[in-house]
Amino acid sequence: MKKRVKGIVWGVILVVLLLYPWLFGIYFTNVFVTFAIFALFAVSYNLLLGYTGLFSFGHAMFFGAGGYATALALTHIKGCPLLVALLFGFLGAVALALLLSPIVARLAHSAFAMLHLAFSMLLYTLALKLRGITGGEDGIGGFPIPPFHIPGVVSVDMTDPLNFYYFAMAVLGGSLWIAWFLTKTPFGQIIVSVRDNAKRVDYLGFKVPHTKAIIYALSCGFAGIAGSIYAMFQDLISASALGIAQSFAPIVMTMVGGVIAFSGPIWGAGIFALIEELTTRYTERVQLVEGLILIIVILFFPGGFVHLLAVVKGKWLEFMRGKGSGLITGTWFGKKSRKKTTEGNA
Amino acid sequence: MRHAGPEALFYEEDKQMDATTAMYVAQGIHGLAYGMVLFLVASGLTLIFGMMGILNVAHTAFFMLAAYFCYQIVAWTGNFWLALLVAPIATAVVGVLVERFLLRRIHALGLLFELTLTIGVMFGIMEGVKVFWGTENLPLAVPALLEGLVNIGGMEYPIYRLFIIGLSLVVLGFLAFILYKTRLGMVVRAAVADADMVNALGINVPRLFMFVFGVGTWLAGMAGVTIAPILTVFPGLADQMGMDAFIVVIVGGFGSLGGALLVALISGLLSSYGVQFVSQLAPVLMFIFMAIVLAIKPTGLFGEREG
């Protein structure tokens, strides 16, 4: 019965997604694509923060790496197919992650967070300075968006926003599904154990730095896909995609949506898309509203929107025993365990 | 001493040596002044981090807030000295309120939530000042007493920068005196080492946290007020300083005041001489320095524990 309800809900969501451009028009379709890009970006971030307990201040550099890799491929390779450009974005981010992982996989907590801040600022500065490659402040723009082309079968023009919407939804939705599936595999269980008790995972015979490096590369790869779609969607990638504000976005979205659930960052991205849509009409100070909402959420619902949902549904107790229990007992980001004596049996 | 450098070409032939030396000294003073201000910001950050374990992202927002307070007080009274006294204290009051009513409530949840809360506070302050003061650059005059240059040993020095160095040294001395010569300082140092144990000894650790947070924001406020006449007051004030202050704290080692001082001075000199010699690379130098230090010693130069 429950399975059937779930199936119906997913079916309805799928139908709404398919009909969305006709229901809401082209403006809100573009808003929705932006939301989906940031949803994937935030989910990729939560793979690090919520699942592995690694707090990073520089996730935007992988978003930007993906965007720049795609933009460079489309600019310089003549007739570069769409999916190859996307692959470039993914691989660009993964390559950057693999380059950094020997250093960062040994670190945790503040050192991890701050080293990312440093590297992302380094890349940001380089993107501004290396005008010949990155175009400086202007970034890279106006590159051709190739059609989605399968030889002999189909060729779809991607400059049409409607077609691009379906392409972006397929890629982003597929990536989200893969990320979700990843958390359900045994590997997904190990990364959660790394968050909660890295020493124990080590004793069990798993290699903690290697595990961290793998999830790190995967998470960055998803961020790269988000950046790649972003670059193609805007037909522009500039240094601001690498900046500190871009790094704060997934943090804030994850915290507001709920760090303890897979769906949290998606809710968060949705909430922020909504806030921006509503507040930009009345005020320029969108960030002020966002900051206040962040403060209120953390003070009253540290589990984010998912927490709020549980309270509204009256399932608060179950929530605190299940997923939400991590809020109190989990060893988040350098939090000292409150139960030192029971740590051994935990 | 004769320094041969490309910039020597720009000076008159007969004055070449003096001019080059003067340039070095001037850049050195700039670097030291910036380094000392950086230290004021970083010392507050590292104190708060060492004691409460919070990476206070909003710290440089407090720094900027103090500059705005200073501007407002000067606009009202026309007295820079009054602003120098009052603005940091007003900033500290805001800091204490944030600690007491926001951070303390979620302390039990752990660092992640405290850190993200400070991100929210940072957004609030950064955007809040734009609501009150607008987004344009607000000029702030150097007080008449400190204007101009002073001649020491045949060399001209800008007085205000010397004043910054002197003031920072006074604050540093004051801080060192409190920390190492008083009972209060002893308790603070003990709490940095092990807050739980200090709590068990019957000391009101939450109140101590509030106090340290206040002192930390006061230090940021001092830095903000002293730098305001040089850089003018504008919303982007916190960005550059914030990044540098975080780097100083990390590279110096979390919770280490001595490390922060050393790295702040290195950072200041590196940026001022860096602009002189490798201007293209200057902004990157500090990041490279940081990456090298952290890759070798993840806890920073003088840090004993990972944050």
Interface residues (C-beta under 8 A of the other chain):
Chain A: L49 F55 I103 R106 L107 A108 H109 S110 A111 A113 M114 L115 L117 A118 F119 M121 L122 T125 L126 K129 I244 F248 I251 V252 M255 V259 E284 R285 Q287 L288 E290 G291 L292 L294 I295 I298 L299 P302 L327 I328 T331 W332 F333 G334 K335 K336
Chain B: F49 G53 L55 L102 R105 I106 A108 L109 G110 L111 L112 F113 L115 T116 L117 I119 G120 V121 M122 F123 G124 M126 E127 G128 K130 V131 D239 M243 F246 I247 I250 F254 Q280 P283 V284 F287 I288 M290 A291 L294 A295 P298 T299 G300 E306 G307
